[in-house]
Amino acid sequence: MKTVSILLTVLAVGFPASHVPGTAQAAETRDTLSIGLAIEPPGLDPTRGSSEAIGMVTYGNIYEGLMRLDEQGTLKPLLAQDWHISPDSLTYDFTLHDGVRFHDGTPLTCDSVKFSLLRAGAADSTNPHRAIFSQIADISCPDSLHVRIRLQHPYGSFLYQLAWNDAAILSPASAAQNISHPVGTGPFVFSEWRRGDHLTLTRNPDYWGARPTLRSVTFRFMPDPLSASNALLAGELDAYPSFPSREILSRFAGNTQLQVIRGSFPFKAILALNNARRPFSDFRVRQAIAQAIDRKALIQAVADGDGTLLQSHMAPDDPDYVALPDRYPYDPDHARALLKEAGVASGTHLTLTFPPIGYARDSSELIAAYLEQVGLNVTLQPVEWPTWLGQVYGQGQFDMTVIAHTEPHDITIYDRTPVYFHYHSPVFHGLVEQYEATADMTRRHQLSVQMQEQLAQDEPNVFLFAIPRETVMNRHLKGLWTNQPIAGCPVAGVSWAP
């Protein structure tokens, strides 16, 4: 999932008195940036953790991969300057940029790539998307700047997924310490992490690519939207991507120094159900839960009505998205009948676990109320983010949970084993096999639509809503992503303008 759609916050370093934030003078001379995020990353190695918060700090800043996604979600080369795919779609040949060095001084070579990708797919790997890399049959090094990757079978998404956070290329000498002291090839170097408060990156003086304008960037963790808005209004915070509170956005209306920009991101909020546990293993129960929830009212309450109902695991901004009919509309009477038919007694106890995120908390409270109206006794269980990642996502130990997946085009996670909601479908598996076996874009789109339809029919999870992304930022700030095609906030191209 990479899971997981989680709104981050980061506050800033103070400004000299002569550089008042937002003034033309400050815009011309400033080379620092403060960004607000709502969740602090549990660690700083995206190849060993699934939190979106990791990518928000590290993607394109500390770590780099062979490929990258730009702000529009277009696949671009990064550490690989070019590549070639064999006619049988099994062999990928990459040419690396020369002269690239990791922050620890070691050179980027084919051996670095081989180490990183084989490590990601190893049997003991904790990579969130280990299944991608486990399909690699062999990696060979014709020379230090050429990488040859041989796959076990054709896998049409491989190149695209090499641009994801967990495909970062690491230095073998420092990989073990990356959780707390990250080392990559990126334009910024890890400087300081004061847990519970902020994390600072400084410009990499030896960066192989274009020199960043910014000297330092501080991410300050500010989960409270009111405190974050006060920091923005005071000029202590320059930007807050994915601002989590719609009602507070009105505070910025007409502000001469701040602007609110609407963008997109692959946000897919779901009520995940543990298909391996009774009663969720019964399709009738999953359908009943879906029909017990008024999702239109949920969107109104959680997002002021500014969202899109989902029928499957695909965000509306995805080019393969299709608007499907609502197979299981709100119908509490039918939900009660289905539960009775499935042998679920009135008063059956269920637990709804949720992480400390506004949309998850608000949605969970409403969902619990709806389910209680059809005879289910729901206990709300708030947990801290590391607990959610370990217990729910990592071990699959839960009944129900509300979470947003924010990885781009990640519908194939429903074919992974293990996956935390324990969905298994031979039909869906067959569609995924066909999808990955072809590079023809028309055929891939057709199969993607069929996968969406299959999930909409099986309802392994209750697909809730997608919402747009609102970024609050200083009007003089240029180059900051306002769309988020992948969990990341790359700032190498960010600058201040008059």
N, C-alpha and C positions, 0 to 999 in steps of 0.2 A: 504494500500500500504505500507503498511507501507512505505509506500510510498517510497517510493520515492527514487531515486538513486541519492545520492548527495554526492559530493566529499568534504571531510573535511580537515582542515589543522591546525596544532598546533605547536608552536615554543617553544623554550626551555629556561631553566634556564641557566645562564652563568656557565662556568666551571672554577675551580681554575687553576691558571697558571701552576701548576705542573701536571695537568691532561689534557693534550692536547688530544682532542677527536681523537679516532682512533688508538692511540699508544697502544702497548702491556701493558705498565704500567697503562694507563687509563682503558683498558679493564679489568685488574685484580682488580682494586680498585673501579671502579664506581658503584654506586648504585642509580643513577638517570637516567631519560630518558626524552627526548623531542620528541614529535610527532607533525607533521604538519597536519592540517586539513583545508579544503577550506571553510567550512561553520560553523559558530558558532551556537550551539543549541539555540533555542528560549526559552527553559526551560530544566529542568533536570529530569522530571518525564515522563518516557516512557509510563506510563499507561494513560497519558492525552495528549500526543502529538505524531504526526505521523512522525516527522522529523527524517531522518536517522542519523542526527548529534547527536541526543540524545543518540542513541544506541552506536555510535562510542565512546563516552566518558564513558557510564555507564554500558554497557553489560558485565557481568562477572567481572566488576571492583567494582562498587558500589552495584548494585542490582544482586540478584540471584532468580531463579525460582525453581519450583519443578524439572524441567528437564532443560537440556542445549543441545546445538549443539556444536560439536567439529569442528576443522578447516576443516574437510572433509564433514561436514554436517550430521554426524552420531549422532543419538539421544542417550544421555547419562543421567544417573540420576545425580541430584545435591542436592538440599535440601531434596529430597526424596531418601532414601537409597534403597528402593524397592517398588514395587507396584503389584497389582493384579487386573485384569479386569474380571468381571463376565461373564458367558457364554452368557448372553443376550446382552452384550456390553453396558449395561446401568450404571453399578456401578464400580467405580474406587476406590480402597482402597490403600492409600499411608502410608508408615511408614517414619516419619521424622527422621533426625539425631538428636541425643540428644546433648545438650550443646551448641546449636547455639544461638547467641545473635545478635540483631540488633546493629547498631552503637550507638544508644541512650541508650543501656544497657538492653532493654527489651528482654525477651527470645522469641525465635521462638516457637510457639505452633500451634496446630490445629486451634485455634481461629484466629491467624494471617493469616493463609491460607484462612479460611472462610471469614474473613473480606475483604481480597484482591480480591478474585475471585468474590464474590457477588457484591462488589463495582464496579468491572470492567463490570459486566453485568447488572447493575441497569438501570432503565429507564432514569435517568438523567446522566448516565455515558458519559464521553467524550472520553472513551478509543477508540483508532483507530480501534480496532477489537472487539467492543462490541458484535457483532453478535455471536462470538465464545462463550463468557461467558454467554450470555443470554439464551443459551441452557441448562444451569445448572438448574435442578429442585430443588435440595436441597443439602446442605453440612452439615454433622453431624460429631461430634467429640466423638468417643468412649472413647478416653482419650487424653491427651495433645499432644501425639506424633503420633496419628493415625487420618487420615483424610479419610472420606468417601464421595465421590462426586457421586451424582445420576443425570444422564442426562435425559432430557425429551424424547429423542429418540436416537438410536445409531448414533454416530458421529465418523467416522473412523479416522479423522484428529486430534482428541482432544488431545491425548497424545503428538503428535508432536508439536502442537501449544502451548502447555504449556511450550515449550522451547523458545518461542518468547519473544521479549523485553517487550511487553505489558502484559505478564503474570507474571511479577515480583511480588514477595511477599514482602509486605510492613508492617511496624510497624503501628498499628492503632494510636499510640500516636503521630507519626510524619508525617503521610501521607499528611496532609494538607499543609505542608511546603516544600514538596519534589521538587516543581518546582524551587525553588531558593536555598534550602539547603537540598540536598538529603540524605536520611538515608536508608541504606539497610543492608544486612548481608555479603556483599562481602569483598574481601581481601584488598580493599582500601577505605579510608575515604575521603570525600569531605573536602578540605582545603581552597581553595581560588578561586574566580572567578572575574577576572578583565575584565569586559565586553568589547568586541571589541579587546581584546589582548590575554588573556590566561586563562586557568583553571588548577588548580593543585590538584592532589590527593596524599595522603600520606598513607603509609602502615598501615594497621589495626593491632595493636599490640595484639588484642584479637581474631583474625580470627580463626574460628573453623577448617579450613582446613590447607593444607600445607602452611607454611609461605612463602610469596613472597620474592624473592631476592632483588627486587628494594625497595628503601626507599621512593622514590617519583617519580611521573610522571607528566609532564606538557604538556598539549595540548595547542598549540599556533595557533591561527586562522590566516591563511595566504592565502587569496584567490588569490593573484597574483602569478602565477607559476614562473615568473622570480625571484621575491623576495624570494620565497621558495627555488628555486634552489641555489641562492646565499647563503642562510642560511645553506643549506645542505653542500655545498662546503666549507663553512667557519667552519663547525663543530658545528654551533649553533643549528642545528636541526639534530637529530639522524635518523629519519625516516619520510617518508611521504607516507602513504598508499593511493592507488588509485591516483597516480600522474596525474593531469588533462591535461597535455600538452605533446602530443607525440613528437612534434618537439624539445622541450627543453630536452628530455631524452638524446639526443646525447651529451649534455654537461658532462654527467657522464661516457661516454665511456672511458675505460682504466684507470679510477680513482682507485687508490690503496686502498682508504678508503671506497668507496661507491660501492654498487652493485644495479642493477636493476633486480628485480625478477618478472617474469610474473606469475600471478595466475588467479583464476576464481572468479566470483561472479554473483549472479542472476540478472544481469543488463538487463532491458528490456525497451529500449527507445521507447516511443510512441508519436504520435500526438493525444492527447485525444480530442474527439469531444463531445460537449454537445448534447446528443441524445434527450434531452427534448425540445430543441429549433429548430425552423425552421431556416435554411433548413436542419439541420443535422438529423432531425427525418425521413427524406426521405432516404431510403437505396441507391437510385440512386446517391444522392449527396455525401454520404460517399464513394461510389465506385468511383465517379468522382474525389474526392479529392485524393484518393489513387492513381488513375491512372495519376493524374497531377504531381506527385512527382517522380523524378528519384532517387529512394532510393540507388541505387548503386553509383551514383555520390555523393549523400549525405554522404555515408560512406567514400568515397574517400576524400571528403573535410573536414569532421569533424574528422575522425580517420585515415587519411592516408591510407584508404582502409583496415585497420586491424579490421574487424568486420564481423558479420554474419547478413544477411538479416533475419528479422523475419516475419513470416506469421501469428503468433498467440502470445498469452501471455505466452510464456514459453521460458526460457533461454536454450541455447544448452547444458549447463552443467547439467541440470536437468535430472535425470534418466528416466523421462517420456516424455522427448522431442522427437518430431518426425519432420523431415524435410518435410514440406508440399510443394506442388506445389504453384507457385505464381499465385493466382487467378486473381489478378488485377495488371498486370505489367504496366510499364510506357507507357502511350498512351495518350498524350494530346489531340489528335483529338477526341478520344472516350470520353474523359473527358468533352470536350466542348459539344458533342452531348448529353451526359447524363444530364448535367446541363440544357441544353435547353429543353430536354424532361421533366425534373422535374419542369420547369417553373422558373428557377433561371435566372434572367436577367443579362446580361453583366453589369459589374460595381457594382454588389451587394457588399455591404460593410460588412466585417467580421473583428473581432479583434483576434489577436493571442497574448495571454499573456504568458510570460515566466519568470522564476525565475533567479536570478543572478548566473548562473552556465554556464561554458564554452560551454559544448555540447548543452545545451538548447538554449543559445543565438545564437550560430553558426547555429544550425539546423533551428531555427525559421527564421533567415534572409534568408536562402536558400529556405525554404518552402514558405515563403511569395512571393519570386520572381517566383517560379514555379506556384503558384496559380494565380498570376497576369497574367501569360501567357495564362491562360484559361478563363480570364475575371472576376476574383474575385478581388476586391479591398481590400487589407489586411492592417490593421493598426497594427504595432508591439507595444506591451505594456509591457515594462520591469517593473517588480515589485520586491520589496524586499521579502526575504524569508518568514517572518511572514505574509505579505500580501497575498502571494500565498497560504500559508497554511490555512489562514482564509477564504479568498474570494473564491478561486478556489476549493481547496480540501475540506474545511469545509462546505461551503455554496453552492458549485456547480454553482457559478455565473461567467460564462465565455462563450466564443464561442469555442475557440480552445486553447490548451496549449501543450507545449512540456515538458515532464517529463520522468524520468526513475523510474520504480518500481524496488525495490531491495529486497523485501521480498522473501524468498524461497518458491517455489511451491504455489504461491498465486492466481492461476487461478480462484479459487472459489469466489474471490471478485466481479466477474461479476454477481454473483447471490445475492449480498447484496443490501439491501434497508435501508437507501439511499446509493448510491455510486455516486461519484461526476460527472461521465460522464453519469449517468442516463440510463444505458442499462437495458432493461427488455426483457427476452425471455422465454416463457413457455417451449420451447424445452431444452434450456440450464438449466433451473431450474430443469427439470426432470432428466437430466444427473447428476447434482450435488446431488440431493436427492439419486439417486442410488449409487453414488460414496461414499457418507458419510455413507450409510447404510451397507456397506460391509467392512470387514477387510481383505478379500482375496486380496493379492497383485497383482495377475495376472488380476483379474477382475478390480481392481482399476486402473491399467495401461491402460487397454482397454477403460475404461470410461474417463480417462484423455485424451487419444488420441481423443476420440469423442468430448470432450469439446474443445480441440484445433481446431479441424476441424470445429465445429460450429461457433466459434469466427472468424475463417478465412473466413468463408462464409458470416457471418453477417457484418463483418468489423465495429464493433461499434466504434473502434478507428483505426487509421492507425498505424500498427505495423512497426516500423522503423528498429532498429538494436540492436544487442548485441555486446559488446566489451570486450576484456580481461582486467584484472586488473594489473596495473604496480605499484609496490612498490619500492621506492628508500630507501635504508637503509644502515647503517653502517655495514661493513663486520664482525665486532666483535659482532654484536647483534644476539642473538639466541632466538628462541621461539616466535618471533612475527608472527602473522598470515599474510601470504601472499595470502592465499585464504580467501574469506569473504563469508561464506555460509549464514550469516545473518548480519545485520547492527551491527557491533561491532568491537572492537579492544581490546580484553582482554589481560592484560599484567601480570597476576599473574605468568605465567610460563616463562616470559622473563628474560634473564640474559645477562651479558657481558662475553665474553670469550676472551682469549689471541689471 
